[in-house]
């Protein structure tokens, strides 16, 4: 994948996984390259005239290094000290930097590649960088044309096993038999960090212990393991289960992959403190009580493991991994895109929000106003809490659809009876991805989905994300928006589902304005999956979007 531009300063979220960096020494004896762009300061004072270029050399050690990056508790910081030796100079001093292509970062600057200090102490990134290969450079202060570099390849170091039973000691899965026939195949994933299996409450009535994660793989009828078929990873809603992905209200993705010979993976979330099976992208807090990070299972790591197995063990097309889900499951998607986007082609959020919040700390229950500016964006999905949302390193095509009658994740974030507006609205979700992926064109216009009007009502609040947007405000007549001209050709599509509630619609034509839930623009955008060629069912349309948008 080609390099994506980033700000020099990057907020990064703690990862509950490990990274590996392999460092190979490489010598650079050149008058061009990164030095001219990234010189960190004036050369140290010294009699450099007595030193010839031929006498200078810079070497970096160690030649190879494995860097285990911090998990979400920051107990295993991914650090490595590099030393440089400069020969032929009276003072053996260097300036350090991290470079990728023509972009370099000074000591102390956080970037998608991590950071390095002036003394050569390197800290690995917390999210897979793009590209994953870059350099640590040591530049002679006396002869800045001379440098030595270490070439670093960063990769996820998440270890897992897949068994036929809940205990990790159970027999491993025979993948060849699993994909031999269509239908449901139940397996159990076990994630390990530094050789230690995760602990959680994996099921109702089960005490804290080894965190086995039940996953149902539904092998579609007509599936052929030839590297051409696609895979869908589905996250159920809060209180749901791995069986939800086969129901009409929650997606009916099993029937959908049967129609196309694809595969859908349906994992089950662990129990949170509220006693609901959910995801740590949404619910590390319940009732205003924060779940300790070390008690939150690595749902993003689980996603990485399943997406990896799609191509390695199920022999799917690695460019056709897609995400979908329901409610709290769609909130996990934004975290997965941030941390695991290297393996994701496209994703749908319908119904659901871009990221999670704690609905109990909001107007109407605690007396606190919604969306306090001090806590924006209240994204519990991205610990540590109350930090700006992190950059997305890999672009992913997005299909977003939010209903006007959805009492939980409304297109305008409420208001609805008993429901709060402490969550992103449709315009904010659209803008979030359009900005992250540097989309240059938006159609049909830039008008807000839910215009903020001061004094309109106590529930109508100004968005701190998008100019002109509001939460809990009256909706505009805008029905859809497209963002194109994005990094690597991805797209971001957002639709207002008129009459849409908190469910999927897989038995009505949602492109027909006479339906109970609809958006007529869908017929123009997806002619192959809407009448007269197709059904117009929600999952058929989303599958059509997935099929049109493989990974670049």
N, C-alpha and C positions, 0 to 999 in steps of 0.2 A: 504493500500500500504506500501511496506517496505521502510525503511529509505534510502535516497539517500545521498551519501557523498557530502560535499560542502567545499569550501575554508573557512577559518576562517574569511576572509574579503569578504564582499559581497556588490556589488553596487546594490542599490534598487531604483526603479523608483517611483515617486509620483503617488499615486492612486487617481482616482477620484471616490472613494467610501469609505465606512466606514467598519470598522471591529468591531467585538464584541469579547471580551475576558471574560470568566467566570473563576473566580479564587476561588479555594477551598483550605482551609488550610489543610496541611498534615504535620504531625510531623515525623521526621526521627531521630531515636535514634540508630545509627548503627555505627560500626567501618569500614564499607565498603561502596562502592558506588562512588559517584561523587567526594567526598572530595579528595581522593588520586590522581585523575586525574586533578582536577581543582582548587587546592588550589591557591588562588590569591596572596598570599604573606606570609611572615613569621608571626607567631602569635604575637599579641601585647604583649609588655612587661607587666608582672604582676606576682603576687605570685600565680600561678595556682596550686601550690602544696597544697594550703590551701582549694582548691575546689575539691570536689569529683564529679565523673561523675554523681552520682545519684542526685546531687544538681543542675545540669545544665539542662536548657530547653530553647529552642529557639522557639518563636512563631512569625508568620508573620501576619500582618494585612494591609488592610482589608481582611476579609475572602472571600468575593466575590467582584468583581469589573467589571464594563462594560467599555471597552476602545474603544472609537470611534477614528479610525485611520484617518489621514489626507486625504483630497481629493487632487486633483491635484494642487490646489492653496495653499496648506499647511496652510489653515486658521483654520483647526480644527485638530491640532496635537493630535495624539492618545497617550496620556500620562496618567500615573497613578503612584502615589507615594506609595511605600510600606514602612512600618515601621516594625522593628524587636525589640522584647523585649527578653533580655537574663537574665534569673534568676539565682542567685547563683554566680554571678561574681561581682567583685568590679567595673569593667568598662564594661558597656553594649555596646560593639562594635561588629560589624559583617562585614564579607566580603560578597558581593553580587555576584551572577553569574546567568546565564541562562543555563539550562541543558536540553538535550534530550538524553536519553540513557546514553552512556558513553562519550558523547561530551558536553563540557561546554565552555562558553564564558566569558571572563573577562569584568569588567566594561569598557564602552566606545567602545567596539568592536561591530560593526554592523554584524549581522548574519541574516539568514533567519527567525529567531525568534524575531527579533527586537534588542533592546539594553537596558542596565541598567547602571546607574551610581553608583559610590561608595557610594552615599547617598540613593540609593533605588529608584531613579526616572526611571521608566520603560517607554520606547517608543515602541509601537507595531510595527510589521513588516508591510510593505506596499504591500506585495504579500502573498497570502495564503501559510503558511509554510507547509512543509511536513516532519514529521507528524504534524498535527495541534494541538496536545496536547503535552505540555512540562512544564517545571518547572522554577519558580524563587526561588532561594535558598538563605538563609541567614545562614552563617556559623560563629559560635563563633570564634573570634580571639584568645581567651584564651584557649578554648577547641575545636580545629578544628575538632574533631571527632563528635561534636554535631552540628546539623543543623535543621532548620525548613524550610519548602518549601511551596510554593503556586503552585497548579496545574492549568495551564492555557490552556483553549481550545479556539483557535482562529477560527473565522469563518467570511465569508463575510457578511457584513450588508448592502446589496444593497436592497432597497425597490422598488417595482414596482406594477403597476396595469395594467391590460389589458382590453381594452374596445372595443366596437363595432364601435365607432365613434372617431373622432380626439380629442374632448375635454375630459379631464380626468373625467368630470362629467357624461360622457355617460354611458350607461348601461354596466356592466361588461360582459365579454364573457362567454357564456355557453359552456364550454369545451366539455361536453358530446355530445352536438349537433354538435360542430365543427368537431369532429372526426367520426361522425356517417355515413357520406357519403364521397366518394372520390371527389377530385377536389380542386379548389382554395378557400381559406377562408381568407379574409382580416381583420386584427385586428390592434389595435394601442397600443403600449407600452408607458408607462409613468414612467420614473425613478425619484426617490426622494432621495435627500441627506439631511440628518438632517430634514426630513419632508418637504423640499422645492423642488418643481418640477423643473427639468432642464429647461433652456431656450436656444433657438437656433432659427435658421431659418429652420424650418422643410421642407419647400417646396418653389418652385419658386413662387414669387409673394406674399409670406407670410412674414410679418414683424417678427422681433425677438419677441419671446413669448414662451409660454409653449412648450416644445420640445416633441411633440407627434411623435412617430416613427412608420411609417406604416410597417407592416410585413405581407407578404403573406405566409400562410402555405398551401402547396400543399400536400393533403392527397393522397397517392398512391393507385391505384386500388388494391384491395385485402388486404388492411391494416387491421390488427386485433390488438386491444389494449390489448395485453396479455403479454407485457413486453419482447417480443422476437425480435421485429423489431428495425431497426436502424433509426437514424435521421441525416440529413445533414444540416449544417448551411452555407449558401452561401452569400458571400459579393460581390456586384457588383463593377465594375470599376468606376474610376472618371468620373462624368457626367452621370453615369448610373442610373438605377432605380430598384425597387424591382421586376419588370417584366422581367429583363434580364435573370434570371436563367432558363427561359423556351425557350430561343432561341438557335439555333444551334451554332452560333458563340461564345456565352457566356456560353455554357455548356449543355443546354437542360436537366437540372436536373429534370424537372417535368416528362418527359418521362422516365428518368432513374428510379425514385422511383416508377413509375407506374409498371415497369417491376418486381419490387421486393417487393412491398407492404410496402415500407418505407415512410418516411415523409421528405420533404425539407422545410426549413424556409428561406424566402428571404426578409430580412429587407432592408429599404431604408435609405441611408445616409443623413445627414443634409447638408445644403449649406455651403461651405467655402467662403472665401473672394473673390475667383476667380469666384464665381457664379456657381460652380459645386457641385453636390451632391456627397459627398465622405466621408472619414473616418478620424478620428483624429490619426489613426495609420500611415497615409500617408501624410496628407496635413494640418497640423497646420501652414504651411508657404506657401505663394504664391508669386512668384516674389521676393523672398528674404525678404518679410515682414512677421514677425512671428505673427501668430494668438495668441492672449492672451490665456493662458491656461484656464482661467475661461470661455472663450467663446467657448471652445472645448467641445462638448457634450461627455458624457461618453460612447463611443462605446464599450469599454471593458465590462462595466457594463451591457450594453444591451445584449452583447453576453452571459454573465453570466445568465441573466434573461431567455433568450430563451433556453439555454442549460438546465437550471434547470426545465423549464416547459416541456421540452421533456419527462422527466421521471415522473414528478409529475402530470401533467395534460394531456399529450398525451399518457402516459403509454408505453413509449419506453424503450428498454433495456438501463439502465444507463451506460453500458460499451460500447455502440455503438453510441456515439456522435462523429461526424466527421466534419471537416472544409474544405471548398473549396471556390474558388472565382475566380475573374478575375482582373488582373493588380493591381490597388490600393487596391482591396479587399484582394489579397494575402499578401500585405504588412501589413495589419491589423492583419493577422493571427499570425504573430510572436509575436505581443503584446498580443493577446488573449492567446497564448500558455504560455507566461510568467506569465500572471496574472490570467488566468482562466483554466490553464492546468489540474487542478484537475477534470474537467468535460469533458476532451477531450481525445479521443482514438487515432485518427490519423488525418492527414491533407494532403492536396495536394496543391502544388504551381505550377500551370500550366495554363496559363503563368503568370509570375510575379516574384517579388523579395522577398528577405527575410525580408527586412524592408524598410522604406521610406526615401527618401532624397528630398531636394529641387533642382529640376533640373535646376533652373534658376541661381544658384550660382556656375557655373561651366565653364570650358573651352569652349570658343566659344560665350558666351553671355556677361559675365561680364569681361572677360579677366583674371579671376582667374583660376588657374590650378584645375583640378579635384582632388578629394580626398586629400586635403591638410592634411598633417600628424597631424597638430594641432587640426583638427576637426574630425579625424577618430573616430567612423565610420559614422559621420554625420547622426545619426539615430534619426530623428525627432520623430520617433515612441516612443522613450523612453525619455520623459522629466525627469529632466531638460536637456537642450540641451548640447551636447558635453561631456557627461559622458560616460564611458564605458558601453557596453551593459550588462544588468543585467543577473544574473544566472536564469536558468529555473529550477523550483523546481519539476516539474512533467514531466516525459518522455512521448513523443508522437511520434508515428511512422510517418515518413515523406516520401511523394512522391513528388519529385521535377523534373520538366521538363521545359527546356528553349530552345527556337528555335534559329537556326542559322541565320534566316532571320527576326527575330523580331526586328523592329526598335525602340522599347521602352525598352524592357527588354531582350536584347540579351544574349546568352550563354556566350559571352566574354565581355559584357558590352559595346558594340559598337566596332569600330565606325560605324555609319550609317548616311546617309545624314540628317543633321539638328538635330541629336540626340546625346546626351552626354553620357559619360561613367562614370557618377558619381553614380553608383549603383553596388551592389555585382554581381559578375559573378557566373556561375554555380558551380565552384569549391569552391568559398567562401561560398556560400549558403550550400553546402553539408558539408563542414568542420565546419561551424557554429553549426549545429545540432549534428554532429558526436562528436564534442568536448563537447558540453553541456551535452550530454547523456552518455559520457564516453565510447564510443564504442571502443572495443578492437581489432576489425578486420576490415580491409578494403580490398575489392576485386574489380577488379582483381589486382590493384596496387595502388601506391601512386603518380603516375605521374600527373602533372597538366593538367586541361582541356584547359587552355589558358596560355602557358608558357611565363613568362616575359623574354624579351631579350632586354638588355640595348641598346638604340639607334636604335631600330627597326623602330620606327616612333614617332612623337610627341604625338600621342594618346596612345601609349603603355606605361602604367605606372605600376609600381611595386605595388603589393598588400601588404598592411600592415597587412593583416589577415593571409594569408597562404603562406608559403615559396614556391617560384617558380611560384606562380600564378601571372597573370597580368590582367589589365583591358584595353580593347581596343587593345589587342595584337592578333596575329594570333593564331587560335585554333590548338590544337594538334589532333591526330587521336583517342584520347580516346572518347568512346561513352557512357559509363555508369560507375557508381561506386556504390557499396553496402557497407554500414557500419552495422556490426552486433556485437554481444557480448555487446550490450548496456544495460543501466540500465533497469531492469525489462523486458528484452526481446524485447524491441522495435527495429525497424530497420530504417535506413535512406537510401532511394534509390534515385539516381540522374541520369537523362537521358538527353543526347543531342538530341534534335529533329531536324534532318537534314531537312532543307527546312521549318522548322516551323516558322510561323509568329505570330503576336500578337492576337491569337484567339484559341478557342478550335476546335477540329476536331472530329465531331460526325457523319460523313457521309463517311469516308474513313478508310481503314485498316492502322493504323499508325505503325503496326508491319511489313509491307511489304515494302521492299526497292524500289519497283516500284511506291509507292505512292508519291504524291507531298510533303508530310511531313511524316517522319517515324523515328523509331529506332528499328532495327531488334532484339535487345536484349529483347524487350518486349515479343516476342513470346516464348522465353525460360523461362522468369520469370512468365508469366501469361498464361499458356496453356489453362485454362478454359474460358478465355475471348478473345482469339485470334484464328484465323483459325487453324485447321478445326473445333474446338469446338465452337468458338465464332466469333463475328464480327470484333474484332480488333479496334472498335471505342474507342476514347479516354475516354469517360465517362464510358464505360463498363469496361475498364481496371482499371480506378481509383476506381470504385465501387468494383471491385474484390479486389483491394488493401485494401480498407476500410473493406470489409467483412472478409479478412484474418487477420486483425489486430485490434481486439477489445481492449479495455483498459485492461491491465493486472489485 
